[in-house]
Amino acid sequence: PPKRVMVIGGDGYCGWATSLHLSNKNYQVAIVDSLIRRLFDHQLGINSLTPISSIHDRIARWKSLTGKDIRLYIGDICDFEFLSEAFQSFNPDTVVHFGEQRSAPYSMIDRPRAVFTQHNNVVGTLNVLFAVKEFREDCHLVKLGTMGEYGTPNIDIEEGYITITHNGRTDTLPYPKQASSFYHLSKVHDSNNIAFACKAWGIRATDLNQGVVYGVATDETSMHRELYNRFDYDGIFGTALNRFCVQAAVDHPLTVYGKGGQTRGYLDIRDTVQCVELAIANPAERGEFRVFNQFTEQFSVNQLARLVTKVGEEMGLAVKTVSVDNPRVEAEEHYYNAKHTKLTELGLKPHLLSDSLLDSLLNFAIQYKDRVDSRQIMPNVSWRKIGVKPTTVS
């Protein structure tokens, strides 16, 4: 029988693409989602560049195109009663956990959103760990972490663990974490909780410390407009490369924060789904807490701006770049060299960033440029000025 995979957060950017990819590969898929990400858009007055269908219409369209069923459980995993019912109803072999508030700026808007981010992420993940322990102890947890857990240390970043010799004694220890927002800290707390649950209860878990994702189309989401994935370009949920492509398309200067030397790992959304599939097909052992660094290439913000400028100009766009005050508290020039070999060893065949992909992303942004609200492009959340009171982000 096909493996049963529960995708928590399956209505989101990474989760939707992953759910369709796994269903297409003949896994039996169930999506668990509270749909709160759609509510954030309403609350903040922002919108996906692409029009996205409701989760019900998405699943119905997938069924009509492929004949494949995706089960749907709508609810909040912070509610353990809901989660345990979904667990016992579906009996997953693997749980892919994307169900977290994933924006650093969102977590830095005000105290209520900082608290929401840590409560939602940490308590939700704890509930998932207890559900696995209680109802499905052999189930493999594939958890989306973040490369942001590591920060930007002046030494090479390893995959989860580092071997240290201190005063003549040697040990392999969890790699030190230097998170740079209340969101990134929530992921660090998750990693610590999962590592402990593996040790104490024999849970099997893989932490995917993912880099910054770019792109919009996978084989599956391209099949029909009702399957289109969301594409964020705003200052709160949009990530660097996707934002730059939209900015270029609407003739807005590329917004480089500060000096632009901030370097991170990046990957194509098509590689996100491939990495998750590889982790599922090659599960961790009982009691094992594996950490994979999930990215394919490293770029600085300035390098990305240059790439978008070059391809944009070849398409006849007049692309300008502007340095804006950095709203974040981060090093803008630093050493960065992160290892990422474990997924390659499992067979990852990466889609590296090419002119042709940038060309198609820019064309995609141009196609939908009438949907861009240019008021949402500039950053308006400051790390240093985070407020105590609930804020309406202008």
C-alpha positions in Angstrom: 0.0 0.0 0.0 1.2 3.6 -0.6 2.9 5.4 2.2 0.6 7.8 4.1 1.9 11.3 4.4 0.3 14.0 6.5 1.4 17.5 5.4 0.7 20.0 8.1 0.6 23.5 6.6 -0.3 22.0 3.2 -2.1 25.1 2.0 1.0 27.2 2.2 3.8 28.1 -0.2 6.1 25.1 0.4 3.3 22.9 1.7 1.0 23.1 -1.3 3.7 22.4 -3.8 4.9 19.5 -1.6 1.4 18.0 -1.2 0.8 17.9 -4.9 4.3 16.5 -5.7 3.8 13.7 -3.2 0.3 12.9 -4.4 1.7 12.8 -7.9 4.3 10.3 -6.7 1.5 8.1 -5.5 1.8 8.8 -1.8 -1.5 8.9 0.1 -1.6 12.6 1.2 -3.6 14.4 3.8 -3.4 18.2 4.3 -3.8 19.6 7.8 -4.1 23.4 7.9 -5.8 26.1 9.9 -5.9 28.5 6.9 -4.5 31.2 9.1 -1.9 32.3 6.5 -4.8 33.5 4.3 -6.2 35.4 7.3 -2.8 37.3 7.7 -3.2 38.6 4.2 -6.7 40.0 5.1 -5.4 41.5 8.3 -2.3 43.1 6.8 -3.9 44.2 3.5 -1.5 42.1 1.4 -2.1 39.6 -1.4 -0.3 36.9 -3.3 0.9 38.1 -6.7 -0.8 35.1 -8.2 -4.5 34.6 -7.7 -4.9 31.5 -5.5 -7.9 29.3 -5.3 -9.5 28.1 -2.0 -8.0 24.9 -0.6 -11.3 23.1 -1.4 -11.2 24.2 -5.0 -7.5 23.3 -5.3 -8.1 19.8 -4.0 -11.2 19.3 -6.2 -9.3 20.5 -9.3 -6.4 18.1 -8.5 -8.9 15.2 -8.2 -10.6 16.1 -11.5 -7.2 16.3 -13.3 -5.5 13.2 -11.8 -8.1 11.1 -10.1 -6.1 11.4 -6.9 -7.7 12.2 -3.6 -6.0 14.5 -1.0 -7.7 14.3 2.4 -8.3 17.6 4.2 -8.4 18.3 7.9 -9.0 22.0 8.8 -8.0 22.9 12.3 -5.2 24.2 14.5 -2.5 21.8 15.6 -2.2 23.8 18.8 -5.6 22.2 19.7 -4.4 18.7 20.7 -7.9 17.2 20.5 -8.2 18.2 16.8 -4.7 17.0 16.1 -5.2 13.6 17.8 -8.4 13.0 15.9 -6.8 13.8 12.5 -3.8 11.5 13.5 -6.0 8.6 14.4 -8.3 9.1 11.4 -5.4 9.2 8.9 -2.7 7.1 10.6 0.3 8.7 8.8 3.6 6.9 8.2 5.3 10.3 7.8 4.3 13.7 9.1 5.7 16.7 7.1 5.5 19.7 9.3 5.3 23.1 7.5 2.6 24.4 9.8 4.4 27.4 11.3 4.3 31.1 11.1 7.3 31.5 8.8 8.1 35.2 8.5 10.8 36.9 10.5 9.3 40.4 9.9 5.8 39.2 11.0 7.3 38.0 14.3 8.9 41.5 14.8 5.8 43.6 14.2 4.6 43.8 17.8 4.5 41.8 21.0 1.2 39.9 20.2 2.7 38.6 16.9 6.0 37.7 18.6 4.1 35.7 21.2 1.8 34.2 18.6 4.8 33.1 16.5 6.5 31.3 19.4 3.2 29.9 20.8 2.0 28.6 17.4 5.3 27.2 16.4 6.7 25.7 19.6 3.4 24.4 21.1 2.2 23.1 17.7 5.4 21.2 17.2 5.2 19.8 20.8 1.7 18.6 20.1 2.9 16.9 16.9 5.7 15.1 19.0 3.1 14.0 21.5 0.7 12.8 18.8 3.5 10.7 17.3 4.5 9.3 20.7 0.9 8.5 21.6 -0.7 7.2 18.4 1.9 6.4 15.8 5.3 5.8 17.4 6.9 4.5 14.2 5.9 7.6 12.2 8.8 9.7 10.8 8.6 13.4 11.5 10.0 15.5 8.6 10.2 19.0 10.1 11.0 22.2 8.3 13.7 24.1 10.2 15.7 27.0 8.8 19.3 27.9 8.0 18.5 31.0 10.1 19.0 28.9 13.2 22.7 29.1 12.7 23.1 32.8 12.2 26.3 34.0 10.5 29.2 32.5 12.5 32.8 33.2 11.4 33.4 29.5 11.0 32.0 27.0 8.5 28.4 25.9 9.3 28.1 22.1 9.6 24.9 20.1 9.2 23.4 20.2 12.7 26.4 19.0 14.7 30.0 20.1 15.2 32.9 18.1 16.7 34.8 20.2 19.2 38.0 19.6 21.1 38.2 21.5 24.4 40.8 21.2 27.0 42.0 18.0 25.5 38.6 16.3 25.3 36.5 15.8 22.2 32.7 15.6 21.7 30.2 16.0 18.9 27.7 18.6 19.9 24.7 20.4 18.4 26.0 23.3 16.3 25.6 26.6 18.2 22.5 28.5 17.3 22.4 32.3 16.8 18.9 33.1 15.7 18.1 36.7 14.5 14.4 37.1 15.1 11.6 35.8 17.4 10.6 33.6 14.4 14.1 32.1 14.0 14.2 31.5 17.7 11.0 29.6 17.6 12.7 27.2 15.1 15.6 26.8 17.5 13.3 25.9 20.3 11.5 23.4 18.0 14.9 21.7 17.1 15.8 21.4 20.8 12.4 19.9 21.6 12.5 17.4 18.7 16.1 16.3 19.6 15.0 15.6 23.1 11.9 13.7 22.0 14.0 11.5 19.8 16.4 10.8 22.6 13.7 10.2 25.3 11.0 8.5 23.3 12.7 7.0 20.3 11.0 9.2 17.8 12.5 9.3 14.3 12.9 12.9 13.0 14.6 14.8 10.2 15.1 18.5 10.6 15.3 20.2 7.2 17.2 23.5 7.8 16.0 25.1 4.6 17.5 28.2 2.9 15.6 30.9 1.2 13.2 29.5 -1.4 12.5 31.1 -4.8 10.3 30.4 -7.8 6.6 29.7 -8.2 6.0 26.8 -10.5 6.4 23.1 -10.0 5.3 20.4 -12.5 2.1 19.9 -10.6 1.2 23.6 -9.8 1.6 24.4 -13.5 -1.1 21.9 -14.6 -4.0 24.3 -14.1 -4.5 27.9 -12.9 -6.6 26.6 -9.9 -3.4 24.8 -8.7 -1.2 27.9 -8.9 0.9 28.4 -5.8 1.0 31.7 -3.9 3.8 34.1 -4.6 4.6 36.7 -2.0 6.4 40.0 -2.9 5.5 42.2 0.1 8.0 43.4 2.8 6.6 40.9 5.4 6.3 37.5 3.6 8.2 38.1 0.4 11.7 36.7 0.2 14.7 38.4 -1.5 14.8 36.9 -5.0 11.0 36.7 -5.5 10.7 40.3 -4.3 13.4 41.5 -6.7 11.7 39.9 -9.7 8.4 41.7 -8.9 10.2 45.0 -8.2 11.9 44.8 -11.6 8.6 43.9 -13.3 6.8 47.0 -12.0 9.8 49.4 -12.4 10.5 49.7 -8.7 14.1 49.9 -7.6 15.5 46.7 -6.1 15.5 47.1 -2.3 18.9 46.1 -1.0 18.9 46.3 2.8 22.0 48.1 4.0 25.3 47.0 2.5 23.9 44.0 0.8 26.6 41.6 1.8 24.1 39.4 3.7 24.8 35.9 2.3 22.4 32.9 2.6 21.7 29.6 1.1 19.0 29.5 -1.6 17.0 26.9 -3.4 14.3 26.5 -6.1 10.8 25.5 -4.9 11.2 22.4 -7.2 14.1 21.4 -5.0 12.1 21.9 -1.8 9.6 19.3 -2.9 12.4 17.0 -4.1 14.3 17.3 -0.8 11.1 16.5 1.2 10.5 13.4 -1.0 14.0 12.2 -0.4 13.7 12.6 3.3 10.5 10.6 3.3 11.8 7.8 1.1 15.0 7.5 3.3 13.6 7.8 6.9 15.6 8.4 10.1 16.2 5.4 12.4 14.2 5.1 15.6 15.6 7.6 18.1 17.6 9.4 15.4 17.5 13.2 15.1 19.0 14.0 11.6 19.7 17.5 10.4 20.0 18.3 6.7 20.9 21.7 5.4 18.5 22.2 2.6 19.8 24.6 0.0 21.7 24.4 -3.3 23.6 27.6 -3.7 24.8 30.6 -1.7 24.3 34.2 -2.8 24.6 37.6 -1.2 21.8 40.1 -1.6 24.0 42.2 -3.9 24.7 39.2 -6.1 21.0 38.5 -6.5 20.4 42.2 -7.4 23.1 42.0 -10.1 21.6 38.8 -11.5 18.1 40.2 -11.7 19.5 43.5 -13.2 21.4 41.6 -15.9 18.5 39.4 -17.0 16.0 42.3 -16.6 18.1 44.5 -18.9 18.3 41.7 -21.5 14.5 41.7 -21.5 14.3 45.5 -22.0 13.6 46.4 -18.4 15.4 49.4 -16.8 16.4 47.9 -13.5 17.7 50.2 -10.8 18.9 49.3 -7.3 18.6 51.3 -4.1 20.1 50.8 -0.7 17.4 51.1 2.0 18.0 51.4 5.7 18.2 47.8 7.0 15.2 47.2 9.3 16.9 44.1 10.7 19.6 43.6 13.2 22.2 41.5 11.3 25.7 41.5 9.9 25.8 43.1 6.5 29.3 41.8 5.6 30.3 38.4 7.0 31.9 35.1 6.3 29.4 32.4 5.2 30.2 28.8 4.2 27.5 26.2 5.0 27.8 22.5 4.3 25.0 20.8 2.4 26.0 17.4 1.3 23.5 15.0 3.0 20.6 15.6 0.6 23.0 15.4 -2.4 24.2 12.0 -1.1 20.5 10.9 -1.0 20.2 11.8 -4.7 19.1 15.5 -4.9 19.5 16.7 -8.5 19.4 20.5 -8.0 17.8 23.1 -10.2 20.5 25.8 -10.0 19.6 29.5 -10.5 19.9 30.2 -14.2 19.2 33.1 -16.6 16.3 31.1 -18.1 14.7 30.6 -14.7 15.1 34.3 -13.8 13.7 35.1 -17.3 10.6 33.0 -16.6 10.2 34.4 -13.1 10.4 38.0 -14.4 7.9 37.1 -17.2 5.6 35.6 -14.6 5.8 38.8 -12.5 5.2 40.9 -15.6 2.1 38.8 -16.4 0.6 39.6 -13.0 2.0 43.1 -12.5 -1.5 44.6 -12.4 -1.9 42.8 -9.1 1.1 44.5 -7.4 0.3 46.9 -4.6 3.5 49.0 -4.6 2.7 50.3 -1.1 3.6 46.8 0.1 7.1 46.7 -1.4 9.2 48.7 1.0 10.0 47.2 4.4 8.0 48.7 7.3 8.8 46.4 10.2 11.8 47.5 12.4 13.6 45.0 14.6 14.7 47.7 17.0 11.3 49.5 17.2 9.1 46.4 17.8 6.1 47.6 19.8 4.3 46.3 22.8 0.8 47.2 21.5 -1.0 45.5 18.6 0.0 47.3 15.4 -1.9 47.8 12.2 0.8 47.6 9.7 0.4 50.5 7.2 
